[in-house]
Amino acid sequence: MPKGKGGHGYYDDDDFDDGYDDWEEDYYEEPEYVEPAAAQSASERSNTAASAGASALGRALCDPPPPFPNGKPQPAGDPVRRQEAERVVLASRAMEVDHEQEVFGFLTASPDDVVLAARKLPSGLAQVSEGPPLESAPQAQQAADTSASQQPQTVKPPTKAKLSHSGKAAPHRAVAPKAPSQRAAGVTTATDGVAGLSIADSQKGGSDPAALPASALPARRERRPYSEFVQDPALTKAFQEADAAESAAAGGRSRLHLVVLGHVDAGKSTLMGRLLADLGVVSQKHVHKSQTEAARAGKASFSWAWLLDERPEERARGVTVDVATARFDTPGRAVVLLDAPGHRDFVPNMIAGAAQADAALLVVDGSPGGFESGFSAPVGRLGAGGGGQTREHAQLAKSLGVDQLAVVVTKLDTCDYDSDRFHHIKSVLGPFLKSCGFRDSAVRWLPASAPDGQNMTSPPQAPQLATWWHGPTVVDVIDTFAPGGRAAAALPLRMCVSDLFRTARGQSLVGGKIEGGGLKAGTAVAVVPGGQSGTVKVVEVAGAAVPCARAGDTVDVHFNGVDTQMVAAGAVVCHQEWPVPLVDRFLARVLVLEPPIPLLQGQQVTVHAHSTQETGVVSRLVTLLDTKTGQPAKSRPRCLLKGQTAVVEVTVSRPVPLEEYSDYRALGRVALRDGGRTLAVGVVAQLLQWQ
């Protein structure tokens, strides 16, 4: 099919002839064809052939008529011109032997080319410098012959400047001379060693999922290893005293951060509201008040949910918007409850809540059609039809480090506690959770009914449920979760900011979870980003001042010397001498979930990590990995499809605080989202550009 300017086809319509003539006149000014002489030099012969080839090819390309509107070609043009073009092409190919010994370049380099060449060339090699302006052909030839010994890489410019589409002379571009490779042994770049990547799946008995061999990664800036960090002795002593005091006050209970996930209207807030009431955390007076207000608003069925959803917009819409926090004790655990929103519009809030959790309750609607609605895959060409959040919440929870999961099937009272319904949901959802990376031994299943209080804190009383369910209750399952460890207390301080608020006394508090290290009154800290420094004035846990807090605690901190108006959710409070890196570009090992279209280089994404989010772009697809072995399967893939694992380079629009997964797991997990959907999840393998 004949092509016009820009590679687009032209159609034979009424206005075509005039436009075609104008384009032909404007597109190229044909130089006179000159037969190359035998005595000419290789450069002269190549320039002459190039001019002749451009002339003949221009005539040949413009000669074939455009196709008809139906796409069929019109009769062919002049065969003599086509033969002439073919002859010139063959003659140009014969000149390539001479070209192999030469490197083309202009005598004058632009300032931009000088800077770029200086950056790219290894030290010690010739640099491109600004030269004199272009001369006429004889002068340029004489200058080139005179300076051949000093500048063998540079040849004279062509005798006639090439014209642009508009008919004006195109500006000359300086080309840096090609230098031989003189890379020192052991020095790698961002594109080297791709075939040497070795990233095994830790769930299959492999090594660290972010571990990459040094030979496969670009050269990095040196950072002090965290193994050299030594915790302040006074802070270590405070940690020991706090451990003893907490164990005595809580009756030996270990602290557990529990997030509640699931599709919108699955009954998450209702389940947790009823659990808080049954455990005595919420008074009967408060329960009665909530029931009265819900009935007055015509939403009596939301009365238990309103114990957690206290914001006016949440009660008006009937959905959870932000992460609600509550605390309660079970016989074996001191639980920090994080009730995450289930609506797809508030997935970023759900990510912020799940990033703080040690375990999760995945609430599934067991009513007829409820599970299918929450588990459905996105529909439509680009996934515009949405889909259930049960699927996405499970994938995100696993990617954010939640390894312990309990699936609570609610609303079974709508189908008379049918056991077949419960087992059907388990048979469909179980394989999917396994594909997400959850081990069978780490997933527990149980039914519950919040409105009737069945199987919440005591065995079920309903005969239809008691006849076939003899397993644990919701409280029993929570007690089986392993608490979050405090091993990270030996690392430098990292506190991810998730909330900022002002107390009734006018104090500005910064809330968040301590992922590593610890702090107490008088601890010197830095806030990243922002570069502010200050000291800790008061540390509060659950609204009460405490001597110190360490890894695993959710705290509210009042600082001296820190302007809280300049602090935002997503910032990290860190050790002054061991600040968190502020990253512009990094490598990530990701698992592609269910993108509406293949993931391509240049894809715009929103990067979610711990409590922060920032827009960015997938700047490079480094390598595709084998899903079974984790070994490299293909370098520089063109695209990534559903279920594939790969190493990609991500560039964010503004620097974000991140850590490599091998150094700090809590700050090394990322999720890539776009258009309200999660495209990929993974871990930070290496920081490429950071402050």
Secondary structure, 3 states (H helix, E strand, C coil): CCCCHHHCCCCCCCCHHHHHHHHHHHHCCCCCCCCCCCCCCHHHHHHHHHHHHHHHHHHHHHCCCCCCCCCCCCCCCCHHHHHHHHHHHHHHHHCHHHHCCCCCCCCCCCHHHHHHHHHHCCCCCCCCCCCCCCCCHHHHHHHHHHCCCCCCCCCCCCCCCCECCCCCECCCCCCCCCCCCCCCCCCCCCCCCHHHCCCCCHHHCCCCCCCCCHHHCCCCCCCCCHHHCCCCHHHHHHHHHHHHHHHHHCCCCEEEEEEEEECCCCCHHHHHHHHHHHCCCCCHHHHHHHHHHHHHCCCHHHCCHHHCCCCHHHHHHCCCCCCEEEEEECCCEEEEEEECCCCHHHHHHHHHHHCCCCEEEEEEECCCCHHHHHHCCCCCCCCCCCCCHHHHHHHHHHHCCCCEEEEEEECHHHHCCCHHHHHHHHHHHHHHHHHHCCCHHHEEEEECECCCCECCCCCCCCHHHHCCCCCCCHHHHHHHCCCCCCHHHHCCCEEEEEEEEECCCCCEEEEEEEEECEEECCCEEEEECCCEEEEEEEEEECCEECCEEECCCEEEEEEECCCHHHCCCCCEEEECCCCCCEEEEEEEEEEECCCCCCEECCCEEEEEECCEEEEEEEEEEEEEECCCCCCEEEECCCEECCCCEEEEEEEEEEEEECCCCCCCHHHCEEEEEECCEEEEEEEEEEEEEEC
